[in-house]
Amino acid sequence: MPHAGRIPGTGVCAVLFFAVWALFSGQAAAQVGDSFTVRNVSVDISAENVNVARDRALAEGQKQAYEVLMQRLTASGDWPRLPRLSGPDLENAVLDVGIDQEKRSTVRYLAILSVRFKPDVIRRLLRGANIAYAEWRGRPVVVLPVYQAETGPLLSESPNPWRDAWRSGAAQGLIPLSVPSAEQTEGTVTAVQAAAGGPETLAAVAQRFNTQDVLLATATPIRLEGGKAKVDVVLAGIGPVAAPLAGTRSYDGEVGETLDMVLHRAVEDIARTANDTWKNGNLLQFDRQASLPVMVPLSGFDDWLAVRDKLTHSTPVRTYEVAALSKTEAALVLHFVGEQSQLESVFLQNGLVLSWASDHWILQSVVTRPTTGAR
């Protein structure tokens, strides 16, 4: 039966109900793209009684989620060196466990879990092992899931199983892939306009949601002989993450695999590609540390607070010093890890741009201006 709750990572006796902030109103939290949360962890354990089975299932779920998380954040070449945790050490790394669905009998416990990890603990483990890692990109990639039904293209209309697959939590990882609601796309894009895939339409969507990246994912279902399902997907997009995904993909269903299952698998594959591409270019090398003095033009104290918040969300910046602060400018010394090009990329994703003046670096907030791109 459905069940929503969270169990703190230090124990399993208390269930805490909680509310989750989503990027778009009415959208599942799975699409926020929290890089330290692993969802859809399936466990099925039998034991001498259901209470023992439940405890073992929760422990097994945390172990599975830890492996998924560590591989999500790191390059495949480093996977054999990943720190292994079990028992109390693993419990200490877990913030809490969410029970999204559960079924039980007298001796068997089945559940779908979501496991949230403590970011500081995970970062410390990876740094201690001298393993480079990447983190959440920050700004979302807006996904327009167009489903080519017999009656014509569907976007926000129901039923749209392709949209449902994207909103199910299948797309999780470092890149937040987010599907706006019908209310949010109203007046911006229709199913017919999205299906046409014009760059002007995609740019308008990017402007609407203040992001550089919009991914148009068009799925066409095909029924094969023997009742098997097949889905052809055409991807197009604008922005540094979405544009390189452009191309066509086909997903053949297996015997007994429903259309919904094939659509779900397609979403997982596309999300994996996006995440791997982002990760490969944004692994932070913690043995590479540098400092950079910058000047920050300000229009007032609120402007400074906004810049400070963006610095906090820029992962490569470990610390910064305020050398001077006035109503019109701030002089900072940034201490960061990795390459400066990575720092600039992360800044851009957080609404900051780093540029060189005649004799010094300038860091300032920018209004996102969507750019088109082609593969």
FENNORCOR-V472478 format. One record per helix or strand. SS is the DSSP state (~ for helix, > for strand). FROM is the first residue (numbers start at 1). TO is the last residue. If there is no record, write none. Layout:
[[SS FROM TO] [SS FROM TO]]
This chain:
[[> 2 2] [> 6 8] [> 15 16] [~ 29 32] [> 37 46] [~ 50 73] [~ 76 81] [~ 87 93] [> 94 104] [> 108 117] [~ 119 128] [> 133 133] [> 141 149] [> 152 154] [~ 161 166] [> 177 178] [~ 182 185] [~ 191 196] [~ 199 209] [> 213 223] [~ 225 227] [> 229 238] [~ 243 245] [> 247 252] [~ 259 281] [> 284 284] [> 289 297] [~ 301 312] [> 317 325] [> 329 337] [~ 340 349] [> 352 356] [> 361 365]]
